[in-house]
Amino acid sequence: MEIKSPFIDNPAGGGDYPGRWWHMLDDGRIQCDLCPRDCRLHEGQRGACFVRQRVGDEMILATYGRSSGFCVDPIEKKPLNHFYPGSRVLSFGTAGCNLACKFCQNWDISKSKSMDRLADQATPEQLVAAAKRTGSRSIAFTYNDPVIFAEYAIDIAEACRDQEVRTVAVTAGYIHDQPRREFFARMDAANVDLKAFTDDFYFRLTGARLQPVLDTLKYLRNETDVWIELTTLLIPGKNDSDEEILNMSQWVYRELGPDVPIHFTAFHPDWKMRDIGRTPSATLGRAREIARAEGMNFVYTGNVHDTEGGTTTCPSCGDALITRDWHQILLYRVSAQGRCPKCAAALPGHFEEFSTQFGNRRAPLSINPIQAS
């Protein structure tokens, strides 16, 4: 399937591309129907994400085909621990975001209000070719939320289908029902950032609401074959209480099941929350124990050196199957069919023959650098 971006075909013309999921209001404004923000725009106005803009009587995506940079990562960095462990993933993002997280760890990209952040470009076909060339098992839409560049991500995913390259969405899951269905129909895996388990946290610290994220998670679990893992960044004094972690763990167990991996990761001071210290390792360990006590089989710690919190154990016999230190795999004992060698129990996820790993590296990749005018 050949998909061409008008930006790539005519670089001088910018990254404008016809946007989807919008309708005209009776008062003459256009409403964006992509996410629950429901931005209503006059001529020339941009949505809260900054990259979706009204031009004339239509919506355009201003970042189609453009990226803040490409690199090859270990899949564990996304983080995904049960999706082809040890494999390479070609990662990229664009600019902007539809949330306003005061603690954003990628704020220079997601909070960017300048297209100057977009220094590289690629058609979907060029991205697939780069993934094959670098030995990447998958392509990840990450760094900023792919929901806001859904048209580009969908086209890339379509181009991947015939080339045996998988697609990964690293997302906050803040998206309306119809685009949610169209977007995730093309994804193979998703790490969904469940930022907290109170609506108050979402409203005050992200400018969003909790329920649409829960709706996305239930949709993914009940109506798709997308492999999902969850990440919660634990911020001291904000979302790390035993009660909140307990409530979240109980909801995940009840609505998503015991085999959905959860990653509790460490916060570091950034963006507009530099007055709060780093998350203590003990907090991550406590959260892990709470979730495990509620029946969750795969609970990990992240952004810290913690081999115990990085170990995947067999849910049947309890043997250690994969041991990790941060993104580095130290032990791997899962069969190519995804089974425990001791008891033959199936390990939930996607696995294949494992010989070597990409390791704890980040390899920048240039595809088509944009020339300064």
C-alpha positions as CSV (number, residue, x, y, z in Angstrom):
1,M,0.0,0.0,0.0
2,E,1.6,3.3,-1.1
3,I,0.8,6.3,1.1
4,K,2.4,9.6,0.3
5,S,2.4,12.8,2.4
6,P,1.9,16.1,0.6
7,F,4.6,17.5,2.9
8,I,7.2,15.0,1.8
9,D,6.3,15.4,-1.9
10,N,6.5,19.2,-1.5
11,P,8.8,20.1,1.5
12,A,8.3,23.8,0.9
13,G,4.6,23.4,1.5
14,G,4.9,22.5,5.1
15,G,3.5,19.5,7.0
16,D,-0.2,20.3,6.5
17,Y,-2.4,17.2,5.9
18,P,-6.2,16.9,5.9
19,G,-7.3,16.1,9.4
20,R,-10.1,13.7,10.4
21,W,-12.7,13.6,13.2
22,W,-14.3,17.0,13.2
23,H,-17.6,18.7,12.4
24,M,-18.9,22.1,11.8
25,L,-21.0,23.8,14.5
26,D,-24.1,26.0,14.0
27,D,-22.1,29.0,15.2
28,G,-19.6,28.6,12.4
29,R,-16.8,27.1,14.5
30,I,-15.2,23.7,13.8
31,Q,-15.2,21.2,16.7
32,C,-12.4,18.7,16.8
33,D,-13.8,15.2,17.7
34,L,-10.5,13.5,18.2
35,C,-10.2,13.7,22.0
36,P,-12.4,14.7,25.0
37,R,-11.1,18.3,24.9
38,D,-13.6,19.0,22.1
39,C,-11.7,22.1,20.9
40,R,-13.9,24.5,19.1
41,L,-12.0,26.6,16.6
42,H,-12.4,29.8,14.6
43,E,-10.4,30.4,11.4
44,G,-6.6,30.0,12.0
45,Q,-7.0,28.7,15.6
46,R,-5.1,25.6,16.8
47,G,-6.4,23.1,19.3
48,A,-4.9,22.5,22.7
49,C,-2.6,20.0,21.2
50,F,-1.2,22.8,18.9
51,V,-0.8,20.5,15.9
52,R,-4.5,20.4,14.8
53,Q,-5.6,23.7,13.2
54,R,-8.6,25.1,11.4
55,V,-7.7,26.4,7.9
56,G,-10.7,27.6,6.0
57,D,-13.5,25.2,6.5
58,E,-11.5,22.1,7.4
59,M,-9.1,20.7,10.0
60,I,-5.5,20.1,9.1
61,L,-2.7,18.1,10.9
62,A,0.4,20.4,10.8
63,T,2.9,17.6,11.6
64,Y,2.2,14.9,9.2
65,G,5.5,13.3,8.0
66,R,7.6,15.3,10.4
67,S,9.4,14.2,13.5
68,S,11.4,15.7,16.4
69,G,13.8,12.8,15.8
70,F,14.1,9.1,15.2
71,C,16.1,6.6,17.2
72,V,16.4,2.8,17.9
73,D,15.6,1.8,21.4
74,P,15.2,-1.4,23.4
75,I,11.5,-2.4,23.6
76,E,11.9,-2.4,27.4
77,K,12.3,1.4,27.3
78,K,8.7,1.9,26.2
79,P,8.2,0.1,28.7
80,L,7.0,-3.2,27.3
81,N,8.2,-6.3,29.0
82,H,6.0,-8.9,27.3
83,F,6.2,-7.8,23.7
84,Y,9.2,-9.4,22.0
85,P,11.6,-8.9,24.9
86,G,15.1,-7.8,23.9
87,S,14.1,-6.6,20.5
88,R,14.8,-3.3,18.8
89,V,12.1,-0.7,18.3
90,L,12.3,2.3,16.0
91,S,11.0,5.2,18.1
92,F,9.8,8.7,17.2
93,G,7.5,11.5,18.1
94,T,6.3,14.8,16.6
95,A,5.5,17.9,18.7
96,G,2.6,18.9,21.0
97,C,0.2,17.0,23.3
98,N,-3.5,17.0,24.1
99,L,-2.7,16.8,27.9
100,A,-1.1,19.5,30.0
101,C,0.9,17.4,32.5
102,K,2.8,19.7,34.9
103,F,5.2,16.8,35.5
104,C,5.9,15.9,31.9
105,Q,9.2,14.2,31.5
106,N,9.4,15.0,27.7
107,W,8.2,18.6,28.0
108,D,10.6,19.9,25.4
109,I,8.7,17.9,22.8
110,S,5.2,17.6,24.1
111,K,4.9,21.2,25.2
112,S,6.6,22.6,22.1
113,K,4.7,25.4,20.4
114,S,7.2,25.6,17.6
115,M,7.5,23.5,14.4
116,D,11.3,24.1,14.8
117,R,11.3,21.0,17.1
118,L,10.5,19.0,13.9
119,A,14.0,18.4,12.4
120,D,13.4,15.2,10.4
121,Q,10.8,13.8,8.0
122,A,9.8,10.4,6.6
123,T,7.0,8.9,4.6
124,P,5.4,5.8,6.0
125,E,7.2,3.6,3.5
126,Q,10.6,5.2,4.4
127,L,9.9,4.5,8.1
128,V,9.1,0.8,7.4
129,A,12.3,0.5,5.3
130,A,14.3,2.1,8.1
131,A,12.8,-0.4,10.6
132,K,13.8,-3.3,8.4
133,R,17.3,-1.8,7.8
134,T,18.0,-1.4,11.5
135,G,16.6,-4.8,12.5
136,S,13.8,-3.2,14.4
137,R,10.9,-5.6,15.3
138,S,8.5,-2.8,15.7
139,I,7.9,1.0,15.3
140,A,6.8,2.9,18.4
141,F,4.8,6.2,18.3
142,T,6.2,7.8,21.5
143,Y,7.8,10.8,23.2
144,N,4.6,12.8,22.6
145,D,1.1,11.2,22.4
146,P,0.4,9.6,19.0
147,V,-3.3,10.3,19.4
148,I,-2.7,13.8,18.2
149,F,-1.0,12.6,15.0
150,A,-3.3,9.7,14.5
151,E,-3.6,10.1,10.7
152,Y,0.2,9.7,10.3
153,A,0.4,6.8,12.8
154,I,-2.4,5.0,11.0
155,D,-0.8,5.4,7.6
156,I,2.5,4.1,9.0
157,A,0.8,1.1,10.7
158,E,-0.9,0.3,7.4
159,A,2.5,0.3,5.6
160,C,3.9,-2.0,8.3
161,R,1.2,-4.7,7.8
162,D,2.8,-6.4,4.8
163,Q,6.3,-6.1,6.0
164,E,6.0,-8.0,9.4
165,V,6.9,-4.9,11.3
166,R,4.7,-4.4,14.4
167,T,3.4,-1.1,15.7
168,V,3.4,0.2,19.3
169,A,1.4,3.2,20.7
170,V,2.8,4.8,23.9
171,T,-0.2,6.9,24.9
172,A,-2.2,8.4,27.7
173,G,-5.3,7.0,26.0
174,Y,-7.2,10.3,26.0
175,I,-9.3,9.8,22.9
176,H,-12.9,9.7,21.8
177,D,-14.7,6.4,20.9
178,Q,-14.7,6.5,17.1
179,P,-11.1,7.6,16.5
180,R,-10.1,5.2,19.3
181,R,-11.5,2.3,17.3
182,E,-9.9,3.4,14.1
183,F,-6.5,4.2,15.7
184,F,-6.1,1.0,17.8
185,A,-7.4,-1.2,15.0
186,R,-4.0,-0.7,13.4
187,M,-1.9,-1.1,16.6
188,D,-0.3,-4.4,17.8
189,A,0.7,-3.2,21.3
190,A,0.1,-0.2,23.6
191,N,1.6,1.1,26.8
192,V,-1.1,3.2,28.3
193,D,0.0,5.8,30.8
194,L,-2.5,5.6,33.7
195,K,-1.3,8.7,35.4
196,A,-3.2,8.3,38.6
197,F,-6.5,6.9,39.9
198,T,-8.3,10.0,41.0
199,D,-10.2,12.5,38.8
200,D,-8.9,15.3,41.0
201,F,-5.3,14.4,40.0
202,Y,-6.1,14.3,36.3
203,F,-8.0,17.6,36.4
204,R,-5.4,19.6,38.5
205,L,-2.2,18.2,37.1
206,T,-3.0,17.1,33.5
207,G,-6.0,19.2,32.5
208,A,-7.8,16.1,31.6
209,R,-10.2,13.6,33.2
210,L,-9.8,10.0,34.4
211,Q,-12.9,8.3,32.9
212,P,-12.0,8.5,29.2
213,V,-8.6,6.8,30.0
214,L,-10.4,4.0,31.8
215,D,-12.8,3.7,28.9
216,T,-9.8,3.3,26.5
217,L,-8.4,0.6,28.7
218,K,-11.6,-1.4,28.9
219,Y,-12.1,-1.0,25.2
220,L,-8.5,-2.3,24.5
221,R,-9.0,-5.3,26.9
222,N,-12.5,-6.3,25.8
223,E,-12.8,-5.4,22.1
224,T,-9.3,-5.7,20.6
225,D,-6.3,-8.0,20.4
226,V,-3.9,-5.2,21.2
227,W,-1.3,-6.3,23.8
228,I,-1.5,-3.7,26.6
229,E,0.8,-2.8,29.5
230,L,0.2,0.0,32.0
231,T,2.6,2.6,33.4
232,T,2.0,4.8,36.4
233,L,4.7,7.4,37.3
234,L,4.5,7.7,41.1
235,I,4.9,11.3,42.2
236,P,5.6,11.7,46.0
237,G,2.6,13.1,47.8
238,K,0.4,13.3,44.6
239,N,-0.6,9.8,43.5
240,D,1.5,7.4,45.6
241,S,-0.7,6.7,48.7
242,D,-1.4,3.1,49.6
243,E,-5.2,3.7,49.2
244,E,-4.9,5.0,45.7
245,I,-2.5,2.3,44.6
246,L,-4.9,-0.3,46.2
247,N,-7.9,1.2,44.4
248,M,-6.1,1.2,41.1
249,S,-4.9,-2.4,41.5
250,Q,-8.3,-3.6,42.3
251,W,-9.8,-1.9,39.3
252,V,-7.2,-3.3,37.0
253,Y,-7.6,-6.8,38.3
254,R,-11.4,-6.6,38.0
255,E,-11.7,-4.8,34.6
256,L,-8.5,-5.9,32.8
257,G,-7.5,-9.1,34.5
258,P,-4.5,-10.3,36.4
259,D,-2.1,-10.7,33.5
260,V,-1.9,-7.1,32.3
261,P,1.6,-5.9,33.3
262,I,1.8,-2.8,35.4
263,H,5.0,-0.6,35.6
264,F,5.4,1.7,38.6
265,T,8.1,4.1,37.6
266,A,10.1,6.7,39.4
267,F,9.5,10.5,39.0
268,H,12.3,13.0,38.7
269,P,11.8,16.8,39.1
270,D,10.9,18.3,35.7
271,W,8.8,20.9,33.8
272,K,6.5,22.7,36.3
273,M,7.1,20.3,39.3
274,R,10.8,20.8,40.1
275,D,10.0,21.4,43.8
276,I,9.2,17.7,44.4
277,G,12.0,15.2,45.0
278,R,12.6,11.9,43.2
279,T,10.5,8.9,44.0
280,P,12.1,6.7,46.7
281,S,12.8,3.2,45.6
282,A,10.9,2.0,48.7
283,T,7.7,3.7,47.3
284,L,8.0,1.7,44.1
285,G,8.6,-1.5,46.0
286,R,5.6,-0.9,48.2
287,A,3.3,-0.2,45.2
288,R,4.5,-3.4,43.6
289,E,3.7,-5.4,46.7
290,I,0.2,-3.9,47.0
291,A,-0.6,-4.7,43.3
292,R,0.8,-8.3,43.7
293,A,-1.2,-8.8,46.9
294,E,-4.4,-7.9,44.9
295,G,-3.6,-10.7,42.4
296,M,-1.7,-8.9,39.6
297,N,0.8,-11.4,38.2
298,F,3.3,-9.0,36.5
299,V,4.2,-5.9,38.4
300,Y,7.4,-4.0,37.6
301,T,9.4,-1.1,38.8
302,G,11.0,1.4,36.4
303,N,13.5,4.2,36.1
304,V,15.6,2.5,38.9
305,H,18.1,-0.3,39.2
306,D,15.9,-3.1,40.8
307,T,16.4,-6.6,39.6
308,E,13.6,-8.0,41.8
309,G,11.2,-5.4,40.4
310,G,12.4,-6.2,36.9
311,T,11.9,-9.9,37.1
312,T,9.2,-11.8,35.3
313,T,8.1,-14.9,37.1
314,C,6.1,-17.9,35.9
315,P,2.5,-17.4,37.2
316,S,2.2,-21.1,37.6
317,C,5.3,-22.4,39.2
318,G,7.0,-19.2,40.4
319,D,10.3,-19.7,38.6
320,A,12.2,-16.6,37.4
321,L,11.9,-16.4,33.6
322,I,13.3,-13.0,32.7
323,T,15.4,-10.9,35.0
324,R,16.1,-7.3,34.1
325,D,18.2,-4.4,35.5
326,W,16.6,-1.2,34.1
327,H,16.3,-2.0,30.4
328,Q,19.0,-4.7,30.4
329,I,18.1,-8.4,30.3
330,L,20.2,-10.4,32.6
331,L,18.4,-13.8,32.4
332,Y,16.0,-15.1,29.7
333,R,14.4,-18.5,30.1
334,V,11.2,-18.3,28.0
335,S,10.7,-20.6,25.0
336,A,10.1,-19.3,21.5
337,Q,6.5,-20.3,22.1
338,G,6.3,-18.2,25.2
339,R,6.3,-21.0,27.8
340,C,8.0,-21.7,31.0
341,P,10.8,-24.4,30.5
342,K,10.0,-25.9,33.9
343,C,6.2,-26.3,33.9
344,A,5.3,-25.4,30.3
345,A,2.8,-22.8,31.4
346,A,2.1,-20.1,28.8
347,L,3.4,-16.7,29.6
348,P,1.0,-13.9,28.5
349,G,2.4,-11.7,25.8
350,H,4.3,-12.0,22.5
351,F,7.6,-14.0,22.4
352,E,9.9,-15.5,19.9
353,E,13.3,-17.1,19.7
354,F,15.7,-15.1,21.8
355,S,19.5,-15.1,21.3
356,T,20.8,-11.6,21.7
357,Q,19.3,-8.3,22.9
358,F,19.6,-4.8,21.7
359,G,20.6,-3.8,25.2
360,N,20.4,-0.6,27.2
361,R,21.2,1.7,24.3
362,R,19.7,4.6,22.3
363,A,20.8,4.9,18.7
364,P,19.8,8.1,17.0
365,L,18.8,7.7,13.4
366,S,18.5,10.3,10.6
367,I,16.2,9.6,7.7
368,N,15.5,12.9,5.9
369,P,16.8,15.9,7.8
370,I,14.8,19.0,7.2
371,Q,17.0,21.7,5.6
372,A,16.8,25.2,7.3
373,S,15.4,27.8,4.9
